[in-house]
Amino acid sequence: MSEEIEQIRQKAKPLADSSPTSQIREQLKKLGNIERAEHSKRYLKSPYEFYGLKVPEIRKLVKDYNKLEFHSALNLFDELWNSGNHEEMSFALYLLGDYVKKYSEYIWKFLIERIEKAKTWDHVDELSTHILGVILAEDIRRMNEIKPLFESRNSWLRRISIVSTYPLIKKNKIELTLRLAENLVYDKDIYVQKAAGWMLREVGKKNRLALREFIIIHINMKPIAFSYATEKMPELRIIKKEKIKRDKEEEANRKLATHSSKPNERKTKTKRQLASQKFKD
């Protein structure tokens, strides 16, 4: 597949300074706002630079470029995706999303090979819900290709694995989400926990009983995952509170029993010591 993509891209002429890439950068700069750029960088904790645009502004600009030939769009994607600028990368994702229905087979492989540059939740969720997830929902056989993401040490890839099931959930196909969530609700990364809880909440909108059963089994999931998952099911939060109360009572009783047994242990020890001393005498 990689060779096929490369052949398609080689048909396109390199993007000149006077066309798409430089034009897009000029437009983004003109619409930029320094204060918003600084705020966005802090809020998203992005390692990339910002111009300071709102998402609708970027999406509006994309409409002027989504009629490019596919191979030219791939070249443009790479130039923007590798730019080190957050909003140029956002532009690249929005653009690629416009080609996903027609070229899904190529785009899946193309994006998977470049996915590790996604380092913020907005990029991760965009490529998951509007690109990879759309392709996955049309071809469930690709769920085996989700496994390497799910098992990755990269927490953003783990988040991608479960958020990519969102379009499947919309089609009332919840099995893959529940399977991934069995592990991800205990993940050490807070952004993965949030994503797992979010997807479970969406599962609940389609199958309330399935979500209830899942949460009862995994009642000790990470608190943030539980909070997201039970947002529309307050009765489960009551069950959780009751369990926490019982656990505290049991722990207190264990400590009390342990404390009460200590004097007896000391008495027993003293008797043994006396008996031992008499034997020696």
PyMOL commands that set and color helices and strands:
alter all, ss='L'
color gray80, all
select helices_A, chain A and resi 2-10+20-31+34-44+55-62+70-81+86-97+104-112+115-117+121-138+140-145+147-150+155-163+166-170+175-184+190-206+208-217+223-229+234-280
alter helices_A, ss='H'
color red, helices_A
deselect
rebuild
show_as cartoon
